[in-house]
């Protein structure tokens, strides 16, 4: 916290003189105050309820020099006979960063703490135009968690009716997994969870449902052509000198189920992976040019979108088939045609 002296009155001056408000000079002075790295500027006077206009001018000459004249009546009001101060305000100046919501939330908390602990005046409060955005960013974490859980449950139930209950649970699990990975990456890289992150997390829903549902649908509609799923080619064995063919062993029920699941996973992966790769590439190319934008918000959105696309495509292409392999006994086979 900085308690600056009057910026327009020389230090050796004994009598404060009013100066008109000069925006350029005021901005220059503010920049000087922030050179030490303290982003929050605070100007506090020692005004009391029994101060008159004369004593107020002596105690706080910055009321006439720092605050624009058009706001003087809003910051200080005297009684009708000009005998005492009825109401006054404290001028608080904070550095607002549109590209750093975490710093804005921290500044807002410091100002509120200052109001409660330092001023000690009943009914005192602090307000700024950007407080609404700071309050939103302060609650963004709980909002994100709540919305992601609601969307996950809704999509899980919806896909359970359309495809299968196990398919709905699988898509919901993939969505939660990707959301946790994205949130963990944000924490690791020191990024804040803000509105841009919220949009990226909701894009997880779009891509996860698209890719995950695509793989599950192909798996359900993919069957093995042969009831005997043991290989057509006899297995080979090395006898020390030559490779020799071995006769096929009869397939047990467990082996048959395992091989059937492997065949179905391989077929659905072979059909689905090219379309997933092309879709993810096309989606990323659609936002790739945003990396060259001057705005931090556009660049952050592009990077988060790329991260979400990569995770969604990778998990749908690698993790989903592995899970389907183990969940195959619980999933129906809509079609047994190859």
C-alpha positions as CSV (number, residue, x, y, z in Angstrom):
1,X,0.0,0.0,0.0
2,X,1.3,3.5,-0.9
3,X,0.2,6.7,0.7
4,X,1.3,9.3,-1.8
5,X,1.7,12.9,-1.1
6,X,-0.1,15.4,-3.2
7,X,1.4,15.0,-6.7
8,X,1.0,18.6,-7.8
9,X,2.1,20.6,-4.7
10,X,5.9,21.1,-4.2
11,X,7.2,19.5,-1.0
12,X,8.4,22.8,0.4
13,X,5.0,24.4,-0.1
14,X,3.3,25.5,3.2
15,X,-0.1,26.3,1.8
16,X,-1.9,23.9,-0.5
17,X,-3.2,25.5,-3.7
18,X,-5.9,24.0,-5.8
19,X,-4.9,22.8,-9.2
20,X,-7.2,21.8,-12.1
21,X,-7.3,18.1,-12.9
22,X,-4.9,17.2,-15.6
23,X,-5.3,13.6,-16.9
24,X,-1.9,13.4,-18.5
25,X,0.0,14.6,-15.4
26,X,-2.1,12.4,-13.2
27,X,-1.4,9.3,-15.4
28,X,2.3,10.1,-15.3
29,X,2.2,10.3,-11.6
30,X,0.4,7.0,-11.3
31,X,3.1,5.4,-13.4
32,X,5.8,6.7,-11.0
33,X,3.9,5.2,-8.1
34,X,3.8,1.8,-9.7
35,X,7.5,1.6,-10.5
36,X,8.4,-0.2,-7.3
37,X,6.2,-3.2,-8.3
38,X,3.3,-2.5,-5.9
39,X,0.3,-2.6,-8.1
40,X,-2.2,-1.3,-5.7
41,X,-2.3,2.4,-4.9
42,X,-4.2,3.6,-1.9
43,X,-4.7,7.2,-0.8
44,X,-6.0,7.5,2.8
45,X,-6.6,10.7,4.6
46,X,-7.2,11.4,8.3
47,X,-10.6,13.1,7.8
48,X,-12.9,13.0,10.8
49,X,-16.6,13.7,11.2
50,X,-15.9,17.0,13.0
51,X,-13.5,18.4,10.3
52,X,-14.6,21.5,8.5
53,X,-13.8,22.4,4.9
54,X,-10.7,24.3,6.0
55,X,-9.3,21.5,8.1
56,X,-10.1,19.0,5.4
57,X,-8.2,21.0,2.9
58,X,-5.2,21.1,5.2
59,X,-5.3,17.4,6.0
60,X,-6.1,16.1,2.6
61,X,-5.1,18.5,-0.2
62,X,-5.1,15.6,-2.6
63,X,-8.9,15.7,-2.5
64,X,-8.7,18.7,-4.8
65,X,-5.7,17.6,-6.8
66,X,-5.9,13.8,-7.3
67,X,-9.7,13.4,-7.6
68,X,-11.2,15.0,-10.7
69,X,-13.3,18.1,-9.8
70,X,-16.5,16.5,-11.2
71,X,-16.2,13.8,-8.5
72,X,-15.4,16.0,-5.5
73,X,-19.1,16.1,-4.4
74,X,-19.2,12.4,-4.5
75,X,-16.1,11.9,-2.4
76,X,-16.7,14.5,0.3
77,X,-19.9,16.2,1.5
78,X,-20.2,18.8,4.2
79,X,-23.2,19.8,6.3
80,X,-25.4,22.7,5.3
81,X,-23.7,25.2,7.6
82,X,-20.3,23.9,6.5
83,X,-19.4,22.9,10.1
84,X,-18.6,19.3,9.7
85,X,-18.2,16.4,7.2
86,X,-21.3,14.3,6.8
87,X,-19.8,11.8,4.4
88,X,-16.6,11.1,2.7
89,X,-14.9,8.5,0.5
90,X,-11.5,7.1,0.3
91,X,-9.9,7.1,-3.2
92,X,-8.5,3.6,-4.0
93,X,-6.7,3.0,-7.2
94,X,-6.0,-0.6,-8.3
95,X,-4.2,-1.9,-11.4
96,X,-6.8,-4.0,-13.4
97,X,-5.4,-6.7,-15.6
98,X,-7.9,-8.0,-18.2
99,X,-5.5,-10.9,-19.1
100,X,-4.8,-12.0,-15.5
101,X,-8.1,-12.8,-13.6
102,X,-6.2,-14.3,-10.7
103,X,-4.4,-11.0,-10.0
104,X,-7.7,-9.1,-10.2
105,X,-9.3,-11.4,-7.7
106,X,-6.3,-11.0,-5.3
107,X,-6.5,-7.2,-5.7
108,X,-10.2,-7.2,-4.9
109,X,-9.5,-9.3,-1.7
110,X,-6.8,-7.0,-0.6
111,X,-9.0,-4.0,-1.0
112,X,-11.8,-5.6,0.9
113,X,-9.4,-6.6,3.7
114,X,-8.1,-3.1,3.8
115,X,-11.6,-1.7,4.2
116,X,-12.5,-4.0,7.0
117,X,-9.2,-4.0,9.0
118,X,-7.6,-0.6,8.3
119,X,-10.4,1.8,8.1
120,X,-12.5,0.6,11.0
121,X,-15.5,2.6,9.8
122,X,-19.0,1.1,10.1
123,X,-20.7,0.9,6.7
124,X,-17.5,1.4,4.7
125,X,-17.2,-0.6,1.5
126,X,-15.1,-0.6,-1.6
127,X,-16.4,-0.8,-5.2
128,X,-15.0,-0.7,-8.7
129,X,-16.4,-1.3,-12.2
130,X,-14.3,-4.5,-12.6
131,X,-15.5,-6.1,-9.3
132,X,-18.3,-7.9,-11.2
133,X,-15.7,-9.7,-13.4
134,X,-13.5,-10.4,-10.4
135,X,-16.4,-11.9,-8.4
136,X,-17.2,-14.0,-11.4
137,X,-13.6,-15.2,-11.7
138,X,-13.6,-15.8,-8.0
139,X,-16.5,-18.3,-8.3
140,X,-15.4,-19.7,-11.6
141,X,-13.8,-22.9,-10.1
142,X,-17.0,-24.0,-8.3
143,X,-19.0,-23.0,-11.4
144,X,-16.8,-25.1,-13.7
145,X,-17.0,-28.2,-11.4
146,X,-20.7,-27.9,-11.1
147,X,-21.4,-27.4,-14.8
148,X,-19.1,-30.2,-15.9
149,X,-20.7,-32.6,-13.5
150,X,-24.2,-31.7,-14.6
151,X,-23.3,-32.0,-18.3
152,X,-21.5,-35.3,-17.7
153,X,-24.5,-36.8,-15.9
154,X,-26.9,-35.6,-18.6
155,X,-24.8,-36.9,-21.5
156,X,-24.3,-40.2,-19.7
157,X,-28.0,-40.7,-19.3
158,X,-28.7,-39.6,-22.8
159,X,-26.1,-41.9,-24.4
160,X,-27.2,-44.7,-22.2
161,X,-30.7,-44.6,-23.8
162,X,-29.3,-44.2,-27.4
163,X,-26.5,-46.7,-27.3
164,X,-26.2,-48.7,-24.1
165,X,-25.8,-48.1,-20.4
166,X,-22.2,-49.2,-20.4
167,X,-21.5,-46.9,-23.4
168,X,-23.0,-43.9,-21.5
169,X,-20.9,-44.6,-18.4
170,X,-17.8,-44.9,-20.6
171,X,-18.4,-41.6,-22.3
172,X,-19.0,-39.9,-19.0
173,X,-15.8,-41.4,-17.6
174,X,-13.8,-40.2,-20.6
175,X,-15.3,-36.7,-20.2
176,X,-14.4,-36.5,-16.6
177,X,-10.9,-37.8,-17.3
178,X,-10.2,-35.3,-20.0
179,X,-11.6,-32.4,-17.9
180,X,-9.3,-33.4,-15.0
181,X,-6.3,-33.6,-17.3
182,X,-7.0,-30.2,-18.8
183,X,-7.5,-28.7,-15.3
184,X,-4.3,-30.3,-14.1
185,X,-2.4,-28.9,-17.1
186,X,-3.7,-25.4,-16.3
187,X,-2.4,-25.7,-12.8
188,X,1.0,-27.1,-13.9
189,X,1.5,-24.2,-16.4
190,X,0.3,-21.6,-13.9
191,X,-2.8,-20.6,-15.9
192,X,-5.9,-19.5,-14.2
193,X,-9.3,-21.1,-14.6
194,X,-11.3,-18.2,-16.1
195,X,-14.0,-17.8,-18.8
196,X,-11.6,-18.9,-21.5
197,X,-10.7,-22.1,-19.6
198,X,-14.5,-22.6,-19.0
199,X,-15.0,-22.5,-22.8
200,X,-12.2,-24.9,-23.4
201,X,-13.6,-27.3,-20.8
202,X,-17.0,-27.2,-22.4
203,X,-15.3,-27.9,-25.7
204,X,-14.1,-31.1,-24.0
205,X,-17.7,-32.1,-23.9
206,X,-18.1,-31.6,-27.7
207,X,-15.0,-33.5,-28.8
208,X,-15.2,-36.2,-26.2
209,X,-18.8,-37.0,-27.0
210,X,-18.1,-36.9,-30.7
211,X,-15.0,-39.1,-30.7
212,X,-16.0,-41.4,-27.8
213,X,-19.5,-42.0,-29.1
214,X,-18.1,-42.6,-32.6
215,X,-15.8,-45.4,-31.3
216,X,-18.5,-47.0,-29.2
217,X,-21.0,-46.9,-32.0
218,X,-18.6,-48.6,-34.4
219,X,-17.8,-51.2,-31.7
220,X,-21.4,-52.0,-31.1
221,X,-22.1,-52.3,-34.9
222,X,-18.9,-54.4,-35.5
223,X,-19.0,-58.1,-35.3
224,X,-16.7,-61.0,-36.2
225,X,-17.5,-62.9,-39.4
226,X,-16.6,-66.3,-38.0
227,X,-18.1,-68.0,-35.0
228,X,-14.7,-69.8,-34.7
229,X,-12.5,-66.9,-33.9
230,X,-9.3,-68.9,-33.7
231,X,-6.9,-67.9,-36.5
232,X,-7.0,-69.3,-40.0
233,X,-3.2,-69.6,-40.0
234,X,-1.8,-72.4,-37.8
235,X,0.6,-71.2,-35.2
236,X,4.3,-71.7,-35.7
237,X,6.8,-73.2,-33.3
238,X,10.6,-73.2,-33.3
239,X,12.1,-76.6,-32.7
240,X,15.7,-75.4,-32.6
241,X,16.4,-75.7,-36.3
242,X,13.2,-74.9,-38.2
243,X,9.8,-73.3,-37.8
244,X,7.1,-76.0,-37.8
245,X,3.4,-75.6,-38.0
246,X,1.4,-76.7,-35.0
247,X,-2.2,-78.0,-35.2
248,X,-4.9,-75.7,-34.0
249,X,-5.9,-76.1,-30.4
250,X,-9.6,-76.1,-29.7
251,X,-10.9,-72.8,-28.5
252,X,-12.2,-72.5,-25.0
253,X,-15.1,-70.2,-24.1
254,X,-12.7,-67.8,-22.4
255,X,-10.4,-67.7,-25.3
256,X,-13.2,-67.2,-27.7
257,X,-14.6,-64.3,-25.8
258,X,-11.2,-62.7,-25.5
259,X,-10.4,-63.1,-29.2
260,X,-13.8,-61.9,-30.2
261,X,-13.3,-58.7,-28.2
262,X,-9.9,-58.2,-29.7
263,X,-11.3,-58.6,-33.2
264,X,-14.1,-56.2,-32.6
265,X,-11.8,-53.6,-31.1
266,X,-9.4,-53.9,-34.0
267,X,-12.1,-53.5,-36.6
268,X,-13.7,-50.5,-34.9
269,X,-10.3,-48.9,-34.4
270,X,-9.4,-49.4,-38.0
271,X,-12.6,-47.8,-39.1
272,X,-12.8,-45.0,-36.6
273,X,-9.2,-43.7,-36.1
274,X,-8.8,-42.1,-39.6
275,X,-12.0,-40.2,-39.2
276,X,-11.0,-39.0,-35.7
277,X,-7.6,-37.9,-36.8
278,X,-9.1,-36.0,-39.8
279,X,-11.7,-34.4,-37.6
280,X,-9.2,-33.3,-34.9
281,X,-6.8,-31.9,-37.6
282,X,-9.6,-30.0,-39.4
283,X,-10.9,-28.5,-36.1
284,X,-7.4,-27.4,-35.0
285,X,-6.7,-25.8,-38.4
286,X,-9.9,-23.8,-38.0
287,X,-8.5,-22.0,-34.9
288,X,-4.7,-22.2,-35.7
289,X,-4.5,-18.7,-37.1
290,X,-5.5,-17.4,-33.6
291,X,-2.0,-18.1,-32.4
292,X,-0.8,-15.0,-34.3
293,X,-3.4,-12.7,-32.8
294,X,-2.3,-9.8,-30.6
295,X,-4.9,-10.5,-28.0
296,X,-3.9,-12.8,-25.2
297,X,-7.4,-14.2,-24.9
298,X,-7.4,-15.4,-28.6
299,X,-4.0,-17.0,-28.2
300,X,-5.0,-18.7,-24.9
301,X,-8.2,-20.0,-26.5
302,X,-6.2,-21.4,-29.4
303,X,-3.7,-23.2,-27.2
304,X,-6.4,-24.6,-24.9
305,X,-8.4,-25.8,-27.9
306,X,-5.4,-27.6,-29.3
307,X,-4.8,-29.2,-25.9
308,X,-8.4,-30.3,-25.7
309,X,-8.4,-31.7,-29.3
310,X,-5.2,-33.6,-28.7
311,X,-6.4,-35.2,-25.4
312,X,-9.9,-36.0,-26.8
313,X,-8.6,-37.6,-29.9
314,X,-5.8,-39.5,-28.1
315,X,-8.0,-40.9,-25.3
316,X,-10.8,-41.8,-27.8
317,X,-8.2,-43.6,-30.0
318,X,-6.1,-45.3,-27.4
319,X,-7.9,-45.5,-24.0
320,X,-11.5,-46.1,-25.3
321,X,-10.6,-49.2,-27.3
322,X,-8.7,-50.7,-24.4
323,X,-11.7,-50.1,-22.1
324,X,-14.0,-51.6,-24.7
325,X,-11.9,-54.7,-24.9
326,X,-12.5,-55.4,-21.2
327,X,-16.2,-54.2,-21.3
328,X,-17.0,-56.3,-24.4
329,X,-19.0,-59.0,-22.4
330,X,-21.3,-56.3,-21.0
331,X,-21.9,-54.6,-24.4
332,X,-24.5,-55.8,-26.9
333,X,-23.6,-56.6,-30.5
334,X,-26.1,-54.8,-32.7
335,X,-24.8,-56.5,-35.8
336,X,-22.8,-59.6,-36.3
337,X,-22.1,-58.7,-39.9
338,X,-18.4,-57.9,-40.6
